[in-house]
Amino acid sequence: MLAQAPQWIASGLTLGAIYALIALGFVMIYAVTDVINLAQGEFVMLGALLAITFKRQGWPMLAAALAAVALTVAVGAAVQLLALRPARQASVLTLIIITIGVSIALRGAALLLWGTDPYPLAPFSVGAFDLGGAVVKRQSLWIAGTLIAAAVALWAFLNHTMLGKGLRACAINPLAARLMGVRPGRMATLSFALGAGLAAVAGVVIAPDTYATYDMGFGLGLKGFIAAIIGGLTNPAGAVAGGLLLGVLEAVGGGIKSAYKDAVAFVILLLVLLARRFGPFAAGGAGGGL
Amino acid sequence: MRRVDRLGLAALAVVVVVLGWTLGGSQLSLLNFVGLFAISAIGLSLLAGYAGQVSLGHAAFYGIGAYTSALLTTRLGLSPWLGLAAAIVASAAIAAAVGLPLLQLRGHYLSIGTLGFGVIVTVILNEWTGVTGGPSGFGGVPDFALGAYGFRNDRDYFFLIWAFLLAVIALALNLVNSRVGRILRALRGSEVAVATLGVPVWRYKLGVFVVSAAYAGLAGGLYAHYLRFVNPAAFTLRVSVELLTMAAVGGLASVWGALVGAAAVQLLISQIRDQLPRLQEGLHRLIPAIPERPGGEQELIAFGLLLMLIMIYLPGGIAGGVNTLLRRRAARPDPTIGAAGSAAASPE
């Protein structure tokens, strides 16, 4: 069983990188707007299916990917403007239920547009190589590279641009941010656009590994969310670490008994939730910035 | 119980008898599902609407009830009535065990925790094949019988299910109009404030969690014998969301609202299911790349939009909307105090 450990870690890190990208989106949205966006997985699905659709029109892969991400960013902003802004006075729970509605509606729309067929996408680079006893697909390198690039870009954006600093200011204290001339409403829309974009990127790079279907987002979204919770919900670095950790734990759990792979993530979720309530980090609570 | 509730129950009983004798099989079958979902949705409304603890895993208790009764009656040959009682007890007991740690979580963490619990139960139902029959479930669940009379068709089950529903409504109305009900409503307002008044908060939270799980267990037990078949697909997260939608559409903090919501959502879904293929054909003619028959559960889109619109524009649900309308009408004769009066009369 130990001989398989390198393989588990390699495939776990690949899947974990996807979770990390989705979790980063969760964190962006939650930190700025206090909304747990359960439609995050649907943005992953949109990214994947749109990229495949553009690719089928004969577009080059990069153009198809960029167009898919751009369109999903627009959908994310639209969701914030049309579904969440009108209810911004509502309770947190109402907002969660609204995002569930958004997720179901997006899934339904995808079903009407693409049907139930699974859509394949060719890997960006074909082939695999051996790394310390584990077979690593070249596509995995694309996934890892994408995560690194996205994380660095996000870090630079949040720390070195006026707009990014505005986002962080809203996450720390919306009222103070408003007094400094930052518009929290616009920042909320921006955070949804960013969150959707990160999810769409995850969708594009994972599509070659798993066929893309209208309902692929549901499971991925929840896993990304669990990763974000492990990382503390408002901490981008924590979200990345949480995603990678969850990916590896799932791969190990699935390797021991594949049937219970999905349960592993949710058992971890419950443990983390309860640890946050009772454990050493219990006092941490909400608040704090990106 | 208030006078108007007593009248409502009597009226509903009359309607049930009339409908039971006049409607045909397929309509009764639809109403049977309305009844089953209403029983669960009322439990959820007690938990989420009155006590403010939103569960996203309620279908798990529905499923636990169904599987408990189905297993005990098929494997051990127990009477379905005992199976039904066991279903209620099992759901309540598991809710008590799960609720002890889970209810320590607040707000959306509780919702996410219950969601996790629901997914774990679905995985267990799917994977513990030796006991649950795996993804395809198992059949041969026996029918209820009263003496020599066996419950066979949709009409028999309609009377059975709706009799239980009437009892559940009566119980729930009694609960919400009692001291306990007032404490639960206060809990939704502020747990800290309730605790400072010397109320053991967690005992009430656990209590209402167990009661709502017991309702779902009852519905599940009835479901298993009505369909004579159980499989995990009937108890997924999607069903949890549907239940929450029903409670929310009717008005989260309203027992009658949960019934109205269950009926509205069920009837709407079945209508959309009939109409959607036509819309899809139109879309296909407009853009040929869109598949003509996508298959799957196409009513999803309408369902999601409905949930979204209700929560944005009518967070009080149908019951809340009706109350607001009534209040506005009552306020109209005296415009001088109308605005102040209606503001004072709506503490929420």
Contacts between the chains, C-beta under 8 A, distances in Angstrom:
chain1	res1	chain2	res2	distance
A	36	B	108	5.3
A	36	B	112	7.2
A	83	B	308	5.6
A	83	B	312	6.7
A	86	B	312	5.1
A	86	B	313	7.5
A	87	B	311	6.6
A	87	B	312	4.5
A	87	B	315	7.5
A	90	B	311	7.3
A	90	B	312	7.8
A	90	B	315	5.9
A	92	B	107	5.8
A	92	B	108	5.6
A	93	B	52	7.8
A	93	B	54	5.0
A	93	B	107	6.7
A	93	B	108	6.5
A	93	B	111	6.8
A	94	B	311	5.3
A	94	B	315	5.6
A	96	B	54	7.6
A	96	B	108	5.5
A	96	B	111	6.0
A	97	B	54	7.7
A	97	B	244	6.7
A	97	B	248	6.3
A	97	B	307	6.7
A	97	B	311	5.0
A	98	B	307	7.7
A	98	B	308	5.6
A	98	B	311	4.7
A	98	B	312	6.3
A	100	B	241	5.8
A	100	B	244	7.9
A	100	B	304	7.9
A	100	B	307	6.6
A	101	B	304	4.9
A	101	B	305	7.0
A	101	B	306	7.5
A	101	B	307	3.5
A	101	B	308	3.3
A	101	B	309	7.8
A	101	B	311	6.4
A	102	B	304	6.8
A	102	B	308	5.9
A	103	B	304	7.0
A	104	B	241	7.1
A	104	B	300	5.6
A	104	B	301	7.6
A	104	B	303	5.7
A	104	B	304	3.0
A	104	B	307	6.6
A	105	B	300	7.6
A	105	B	301	5.5
A	105	B	303	7.8
A	105	B	304	3.0
A	105	B	305	4.9
A	105	B	308	6.3
A	106	B	304	7.3
A	107	B	300	5.7
A	107	B	301	7.8
A	107	B	304	7.2
A	108	B	298	6.9
A	108	B	299	7.6
A	108	B	300	3.4
A	108	B	301	2.6
A	108	B	302	7.1
A	108	B	303	7.1
A	108	B	304	5.6
A	109	B	301	5.4
A	111	B	294	5.4
A	111	B	296	5.3
A	111	B	297	7.5
A	111	B	298	5.9
A	111	B	300	6.2
A	111	B	301	7.1
A	112	B	280	6.4
A	112	B	283	6.5
A	112	B	290	7.0
A	112	B	294	6.1
A	112	B	298	6.6
A	112	B	301	6.4
A	113	B	290	5.8
A	114	B	291	7.2
A	114	B	294	7.4
A	115	B	291	3.8
A	115	B	293	7.8
A	115	B	294	3.6
A	115	B	295	6.5
A	115	B	296	7.5
A	116	B	294	6.1
A	116	B	295	4.8
A	116	B	296	4.5
A	117	B	291	7.4
A	214	B	296	7.4
A	222	B	115	7.8
A	222	B	119	7.5
A	225	B	112	7.5
A	229	B	112	7.3
A	259	B	123	7.9
A	259	B	126	8.0
A	259	B	127	4.3
A	260	B	123	6.6
A	260	B	127	6.4
A	262	B	119	7.1
A	262	B	123	5.4
A	263	B	119	7.5
A	263	B	120	5.3
A	263	B	123	4.2
A	263	B	124	7.4
A	263	B	127	7.9
A	266	B	116	4.2
A	266	B	117	7.8
A	266	B	119	4.8
A	266	B	120	5.0
A	266	B	123	7.7
A	267	B	116	7.9
A	267	B	120	6.7
A	269	B	112	7.1
A	269	B	113	7.6
A	269	B	116	4.4
A	270	B	101	8.0
A	270	B	102	7.7
A	270	B	113	6.1
A	270	B	116	5.1
A	270	B	117	7.1
A	270	B	120	7.9
A	273	B	105	5.8
A	273	B	109	5.7
A	273	B	112	6.9
A	273	B	113	5.1
A	273	B	116	7.6
A	274	B	101	5.5
A	274	B	104	7.2
A	274	B	105	7.5
A	276	B	109	7.7
A	277	B	104	5.2
A	277	B	105	5.9
A	277	B	109	7.5
A	278	B	104	7.3
